[in-house]
Amino acid sequence: MSREFVALAIMGIDQHENGAVAIARILRESQMRVEYFGKFQTPASVAERAIAEDADVVGISCHSWEYMTLVPQLVAELRKLGSDMPVIIGGSVITPEDAGKMRAAGVAAVFSTAMDGEKVIECVRQLSMSRRKQQAI
């Protein structure tokens, strides 16, 4: 069985990449393939590259309130391009109220900075497995 492939990115002018680097390490240590697209990405650039590289899940690190606009745009861009790729987000500025708004916008999972690495790993594995099953149908 192939291992999970996660595309990670930071969108907009947010420059705080410690969280993204930490999550990349956690996922890699659990034997997942991780591609970090870096900072200053746009919803279109993340969607296009994630689709081109056939990622299972897109992870977005959020440390500025731009995510309230950019993450729904990313979900919309993925759907516009015909992808059902799940998007997960995490970061220091995500409030419980905003987490609900993100889920309503189509985000599959939301994690705060107090997240448990094992929960992130399990979430990515479940989302990846579910997506692969759907693609096989």
C-alpha positions in Angstrom: 0.0 0.0 0.0 1.3 3.4 -0.9 1.9 5.9 1.9 -0.1 9.0 2.5 1.0 12.2 0.6 0.4 15.5 2.3 0.9 18.9 0.6 1.6 21.6 3.1 1.6 25.4 2.5 1.3 28.8 3.9 -0.9 31.3 2.0 -0.9 35.0 1.8 1.6 37.2 3.6 1.8 35.0 6.7 5.5 34.2 7.3 5.2 32.0 10.4 6.4 28.7 9.3 7.5 27.0 12.5 4.1 25.2 12.8 4.2 24.0 9.2 7.8 22.7 9.6 6.8 21.0 12.9 3.8 19.3 11.3 5.9 18.2 8.3 8.3 16.5 10.7 5.6 14.8 12.7 4.0 13.5 9.5 7.3 12.4 8.0 8.3 10.6 11.2 5.0 8.6 10.8 6.2 7.5 7.4 4.1 9.9 5.3 5.3 11.7 2.2 5.2 15.5 2.8 5.8 18.2 0.3 6.1 21.7 1.8 5.2 24.3 -0.8 6.5 27.2 1.4 5.3 30.6 2.2 3.5 33.3 0.2 1.3 30.8 -1.7 -2.1 31.6 -3.3 -5.2 29.4 -3.2 -4.7 28.8 -7.0 -1.0 28.0 -6.7 -1.6 25.5 -3.8 -4.6 23.9 -5.6 -2.8 23.5 -9.0 0.4 22.1 -7.5 -1.4 19.7 -5.1 -3.5 18.4 -8.0 -0.4 18.1 -10.3 1.5 16.2 -7.6 -1.6 14.1 -6.7 -1.5 14.8 -3.0 -4.0 13.0 -0.8 -4.6 15.9 1.6 -3.7 19.6 1.6 -2.6 21.1 4.9 -2.6 24.8 5.5 -0.8 26.5 8.4 -2.6 29.6 9.6 -1.0 32.3 11.7 -2.8 35.4 10.4 -6.5 36.1 9.8 -6.1 35.9 6.1 -7.1 32.3 6.3 -10.7 33.3 6.8 -10.7 34.4 3.1 -7.9 32.3 1.6 -8.9 28.9 2.9 -12.4 29.0 1.5 -10.9 30.2 -1.8 -8.6 27.2 -1.8 -11.4 24.8 -1.2 -13.4 26.5 -4.1 -10.4 26.4 -6.4 -9.8 22.7 -5.8 -13.5 21.9 -6.5 -13.4 24.2 -9.6 -10.5 22.1 -10.9 -12.5 18.9 -10.3 -10.7 17.7 -7.1 -12.3 16.3 -4.0 -8.9 16.6 -2.1 -9.6 17.3 1.5 -8.2 20.4 3.2 -7.1 20.6 6.8 -5.9 23.7 8.6 -4.1 24.4 11.8 -2.6 27.4 13.6 -2.5 29.8 16.5 -5.2 32.3 15.4 -8.0 29.8 14.8 -10.8 30.4 17.3 -13.6 27.8 18.0 -16.0 30.1 16.2 -13.7 30.4 13.2 -13.2 26.6 13.2 -16.9 26.2 12.7 -16.9 28.7 9.8 -14.0 26.8 8.2 -15.9 23.5 8.4 -18.9 25.1 6.9 -16.7 26.3 4.0 -15.7 22.7 3.3 -12.5 22.3 5.4 -12.3 18.6 6.6 -10.5 19.2 9.9 -9.3 22.1 12.0 -6.5 21.9 14.6 -5.3 24.5 17.1 -1.8 25.0 18.3 -2.6 22.7 21.3 -3.3 19.8 18.9 -2.1 16.3 19.6 0.3 15.1 16.8 -1.3 11.6 17.0 -4.7 13.1 16.2 -3.3 14.9 13.2 -1.6 11.7 12.0 -4.9 9.7 12.4 -6.9 12.4 10.7 -4.6 12.5 7.7 -4.6 8.7 7.4 -8.4 8.6 7.6 -8.9 11.3 5.0 -6.4 9.8 2.7 -7.9 6.3 2.9 -11.4 7.7 2.4 -10.3 9.7 -0.7 -8.5 6.7 -2.2 -11.6 4.5 -1.7 -13.7 7.1 -3.5 -11.2 7.3 -6.4 -11.3 3.5 -6.7 -15.1 3.5 -7.2 
